[in-house]
């Protein structure tokens, strides 16, 4: 029995140190006119032109997958709907800023269409606004006339 307990303990330790690919969960990129972006302040609302909560998985400088929020019975999941390898190109426009809306990072053991992420892994009420790899603000998801929007809570 002692050997079995040690084996289980060792398996748990090894599971913690397994190297799984790490991805960043984000909303699709948003482009905002530079003049409006410079005037961004606390309590401003960014309309995302989404009526369904869609996500993307980012690995380095590539978008790897599209995801969508799904309900199964009483539980919510974020499910992979499409795989692809799109490069994230830097914005070359002086009139617009491209904003990444990030929920943070996650590790995934398997990565294919239909894989589900538990919503509890992420704080969907807390989202980072990132421009040119620099955190500029923290916000929260809100619903405005049945559309997804982000309310700015803190500026950095």
C-alpha positions in Angstrom: 0.0 0.0 0.0 2.8 2.4 0.8 4.3 1.8 -2.7 1.0 2.6 -4.3 0.7 5.8 -2.4 4.3 6.8 -3.4 3.5 6.0 -7.0 0.4 8.1 -7.0 2.3 11.0 -5.3 5.0 10.7 -8.0 2.5 10.7 -10.8 0.9 13.9 -9.4 4.3 15.6 -9.1 5.1 14.6 -12.7 1.7 15.8 -14.0 2.5 19.3 -12.5 5.7 19.5 -14.5 4.5 18.2 -17.8 5.2 20.6 -20.6 2.1 21.4 -22.6 2.0 24.1 -25.2 0.8 27.5 -23.8 -1.7 29.6 -25.6 -3.3 33.0 -25.0 -7.1 33.2 -25.0 -8.3 36.5 -26.5 -11.2 38.1 -28.3 -10.8 38.8 -32.0 -8.6 41.9 -32.5 -10.3 45.3 -32.5 -9.2 48.3 -34.6 -9.8 51.7 -33.1 -9.2 55.0 -34.8 -6.0 56.5 -33.3 -7.7 59.8 -32.5 -10.3 58.0 -30.4 -7.8 55.7 -28.9 -5.7 58.6 -27.5 -8.9 59.9 -25.7 -9.6 56.5 -24.1 -10.6 57.0 -20.4 -12.1 55.0 -17.5 -15.7 54.0 -18.0 -15.5 54.2 -21.8 -17.2 51.4 -23.7 -15.7 49.7 -26.7 -18.4 48.0 -28.9 -16.9 44.8 -30.4 -19.5 44.2 -33.1 -20.1 40.7 -31.8 -23.5 39.3 -30.8 -22.0 35.9 -30.0 -19.0 35.5 -27.7 -16.2 34.4 -30.0 -12.5 33.8 -29.0 -9.2 33.1 -30.6 -6.1 31.2 -29.3 -2.8 32.9 -29.9 0.6 31.2 -29.8 3.5 33.7 -30.2 2.8 35.7 -33.3 0.1 33.3 -34.8 -3.6 32.8 -34.3 -4.0 29.1 -34.0 -7.8 28.6 -33.6 -11.2 30.1 -33.4 -13.4 29.3 -30.4 -16.9 29.9 -29.2 -18.8 29.9 -25.9 -21.1 26.9 -25.7 -23.6 25.7 -23.1 -23.9 22.0 -22.3 -26.7 21.4 -19.8 -25.9 23.8 -17.0 -22.2 24.2 -17.7 -20.4 26.6 -20.0 -17.4 25.7 -22.1 -15.2 27.4 -24.6 -14.9 25.0 -27.6 -12.5 25.0 -30.5 -14.4 25.4 -33.7 -11.7 25.9 -36.3 -7.9 25.4 -36.5 -5.7 27.6 -38.6 -2.3 29.2 -38.7 -2.7 32.9 -39.3 0.2 35.2 -38.7 -0.4 38.3 -36.7 0.8 41.2 -38.8 1.7 44.5 -37.1 -0.6 47.3 -37.9 0.9 49.6 -40.6 -1.9 52.2 -40.4 -1.4 55.5 -38.7 -5.1 56.1 -38.6 -5.9 52.9 -36.6 -4.6 51.0 -33.5 -5.0 47.3 -33.2 -6.1 46.2 -29.7 -5.6 42.7 -28.4 -8.2 41.8 -25.7 -6.6 39.1 -23.6 -8.1 36.8 -20.9 -4.7 35.3 -20.1 -2.8 32.1 -20.8 -3.8 28.5 -20.8 -2.1 25.2 -21.4 -3.7 22.6 -23.6 -2.7 18.9 -23.8 -4.6 18.2 -27.0 -5.5 20.7 -29.6 -8.2 19.8 -32.2 -11.7 20.9 -33.2 -14.2 20.1 -30.5 -11.8 20.4 -27.5 -13.4 22.3 -24.7 -11.9 24.6 -22.2 -13.6 25.1 -18.9 -14.8 28.7 -18.5 -13.8 28.5 -14.8 -10.2 28.6 -15.9 -10.6 32.2 -16.9 -12.0 35.4 -15.3 -14.2 36.5 -18.2 -15.0 39.6 -16.2 -11.4 40.7 -16.4 -9.8 41.5 -19.7 -6.5 43.2 -20.6 -6.3 45.6 -23.5 -2.9 45.3 -25.1 -1.4 47.4 -27.9 2.0 46.7 -29.4 2.7 44.2 -26.5 2.1 46.9 -23.9 -0.8 46.7 -21.4 -2.8 49.9 -21.7 -6.0 49.1 -19.8 -8.0 46.6 -17.8 -11.7 46.2 -18.5 -14.7 43.9 -18.2 -17.1 42.3 -20.6 -20.6 43.8 -20.7 -23.7 43.5 -22.8 -24.9 46.6 -24.7 -28.1 46.1 -26.7 -27.4 42.4 -27.1 -23.8 43.1 -28.4 -20.6 42.2 -26.6 -18.6 45.2 -25.4 -15.7 46.0 -23.1 -16.0 48.7 -20.3 -12.7 50.2 -19.4 -12.1 50.0 -15.6 -8.4 51.0 -15.3 -5.9 52.7 -17.5 -2.1 52.0 -17.2 
